[in-house]
Amino acid sequence: MNQNQVPMSGTARTEAHDRALLCHGASEASWYALYTCPRHEKRVAGQIEGRGLACFLPLYRSVRRWKDRRKELQIVLFPGYVFVRMAPQNRLLALQVPGAIRLVSRNGQPIALPADEIESLRSRLASPGRFEPHPYLRVGRRVRVRTGPMQGLEGIIVRRKDSCRIVFSVDLIMRSVAVEVDEPDLELAA
């Protein structure tokens, strides 16, 4: 640290400092999957954001029942993973967070997720619908939603009892998400 820099605690950070961290290498910034300790995803995501890095933690709502009450909880959609947007040279900022284990990598090099895949996932989770984790699917009959709030969503069709679901996957971490749709709104994907 040089004499012009002032040490900053997590609470004393300014917005300008956070923007500087985000903008440093912003042209090279990509989304990466960060593997975390079990049940530490929310804590890790909060600390990563506190360090000025963009973070995405997909959550879904689930109603849990106990003997004496029912409660709606927000549960992590991809257990063990947090998505971080950063330049490759900033990876140490994310890896130094307590609870962070490693970036998903191949041959020792972190693998960047396609930006459109993360943005697509973010927009889909923001739209109305009941999303739930699903066992990873790679093969099956591919369909696309023609109309409604999920228009444009592509995935694999799965029938469950009297309902129809579309399963879409994040291949890098081998995890899938299912959402219930109306069968008349579907068409075969090209």
C-alpha positions in Angstrom: 0.0 0.0 0.0 1.4 3.4 -0.9 1.2 6.5 1.3 -1.8 7.9 -0.7 -4.0 4.8 -0.1 -6.1 4.6 3.1 -6.9 1.1 4.4 -10.6 0.5 4.1 -12.8 -1.8 6.2 -15.8 -3.5 4.6 -18.1 -0.8 6.0 -15.9 2.1 5.0 -15.7 1.3 1.4 -17.0 3.9 -0.9 -19.1 3.5 -4.1 -16.1 4.9 -6.1 -13.9 2.2 -4.6 -16.4 -0.5 -5.5 -16.7 0.8 -9.1 -13.0 0.9 -9.4 -12.8 -2.8 -8.4 -15.5 -3.6 -10.9 -14.1 -1.5 -13.7 -10.5 -2.8 -13.3 -10.3 -5.0 -16.3 -14.0 -4.6 -17.0 -13.4 -5.2 -20.7 -12.2 -8.6 -19.8 -14.8 -9.4 -17.1 -16.6 -12.7 -17.5 -18.9 -14.8 -15.4 -17.2 -17.7 -13.5 -18.7 -20.4 -11.3 -17.3 -20.4 -7.8 -17.5 -23.7 -5.8 -18.3 -23.1 -2.1 -18.4 -25.0 1.1 -21.8 -26.7 1.7 -24.5 -24.3 2.9 -22.1 -21.2 2.6 -23.5 -19.9 -0.7 -25.4 -16.9 0.8 -22.5 -15.9 3.0 -20.0 -16.2 0.2 -22.1 -14.1 -2.1 -22.5 -11.3 0.4 -18.8 -11.2 1.0 -18.0 -11.2 -2.7 -20.3 -8.3 -3.2 -18.7 -6.5 -0.3 -15.4 -6.8 -2.1 -16.9 -5.0 -5.1 -17.3 -7.9 -7.5 -20.6 -8.6 -9.3 -22.2 -11.8 -7.9 -25.3 -13.8 -8.9 -26.8 -16.4 -6.5 -30.0 -18.0 -8.0 -32.6 -18.6 -5.3 -36.1 -20.2 -5.4 -39.0 -20.2 -2.9 -40.0 -23.3 -1.1 -42.7 -23.8 1.5 -41.4 -26.0 4.4 -43.8 -27.5 6.9 -43.0 -28.3 10.5 -45.4 -29.7 13.1 -46.3 -26.3 14.5 -45.9 -24.0 11.4 -45.3 -23.4 7.7 -42.7 -21.1 6.4 -41.6 -19.9 3.0 -37.9 -20.1 2.5 -35.5 -18.9 -0.2 -33.3 -21.8 -1.0 -30.2 -21.9 -3.3 -31.0 -23.2 -6.7 -27.6 -24.6 -7.4 -26.2 -25.8 -4.1 -22.5 -25.3 -3.8 -22.2 -22.6 -6.5 -22.1 -18.9 -6.7 -21.6 -17.0 -10.0 -19.0 -14.2 -10.0 -18.3 -11.6 -12.7 -14.7 -10.5 -12.7 -11.6 -10.1 -14.7 -9.3 -13.2 -14.5 -6.6 -11.3 -12.7 -9.1 -10.5 -9.9 -9.8 -14.1 -9.1 -7.8 -13.9 -5.8 -10.4 -11.4 -4.5 -13.1 -14.1 -4.8 -11.0 -17.0 -3.7 -9.9 -15.3 -0.4 -13.5 -15.2 0.8 -14.0 -17.6 3.7 -16.1 -20.5 2.4 -15.0 -20.2 -1.2 -13.1 -23.3 -2.4 -12.2 -22.9 -6.1 -13.3 -21.7 -9.4 -14.7 -24.3 -11.8 -11.7 -24.9 -14.1 -10.2 -27.2 -16.7 -6.5 -27.9 -16.7 -5.9 -25.4 -13.9 -7.5 -22.5 -15.9 -10.8 -21.1 -14.7 -13.6 -21.6 -17.4 -15.7 -18.5 -18.2 -19.4 -19.1 -18.5 -21.1 -17.7 -21.7 -22.4 -14.3 -20.7 -25.7 -14.9 -22.6 -26.3 -18.1 -20.5 -26.0 -16.2 -17.2 -28.1 -13.3 -18.5 -30.7 -15.8 -19.8 -30.8 -17.5 -16.4 -31.2 -14.2 -14.6 -34.0 -13.0 -16.8 -35.9 -16.4 -16.6 -35.6 -16.4 -12.8 -37.0 -12.9 -12.7 -40.1 -13.9 -14.7 -43.1 -15.4 -13.0 -43.0 -19.2 -12.6 -42.1 -21.8 -10.1 -38.5 -22.8 -10.6 -37.1 -25.9 -8.9 -33.8 -27.8 -9.0 -34.0 -30.9 -11.3 -31.5 -33.7 -11.9 -29.1 -32.8 -14.7 -30.5 -33.6 -18.1 -28.6 -33.4 -21.4 -30.7 -35.5 -23.8 -34.4 -35.5 -24.5 -37.0 -33.9 -26.7 -36.1 -30.2 -27.1 -38.9 -27.7 -27.1 -39.4 -23.9 -27.1 -42.1 -21.9 -25.4 -44.1 -19.9 -28.0 -46.2 -17.6 -25.9 -46.6 -16.4 -22.3 -44.1 -15.1 -19.8 -41.6 -17.8 -20.6 -41.6 -17.1 -24.3 -38.3 -18.1 -26.0 -37.3 -20.5 -23.2 -35.7 -23.6 -24.7 -35.2 -26.9 -22.9 -36.1 -30.5 -22.6 -39.7 -31.4 -22.0 -40.5 -33.6 -19.0 -44.0 -34.8 -18.1 -44.8 -35.3 -14.4 -48.2 -36.6 -13.4 -50.6 -34.2 -15.1 -48.2 -31.3 -15.6 -45.6 -30.4 -18.2 -42.2 -29.0 -17.3 -39.2 -27.6 -19.2 -35.8 -28.4 -17.9 -32.9 -26.2 -18.9 -29.3 -26.8 -17.8 -26.1 -25.1 -17.0 -23.7 -27.5 -18.6 -20.5 -26.2 -17.0 -21.6 -27.1 -13.5 -23.9 -30.0 -14.6 -27.0 -28.6 -12.9 -30.6 -28.3 -14.2 -33.7 -26.2 -13.4 -37.3 -27.1 -14.1 -40.3 -24.8 -14.6 -43.9 -25.7 -15.1 -45.5 -24.6 -18.4 -48.7 -25.2 -20.3 -48.3 -27.8 -23.0 -50.3 -25.9 -25.7 -47.7 -23.1 -25.4 -44.9 -25.4 -26.6 -43.4 -26.1 -30.0 -40.5 -28.4 -31.1 -37.2 -26.6 -31.1 -35.2 -26.6 -34.3 
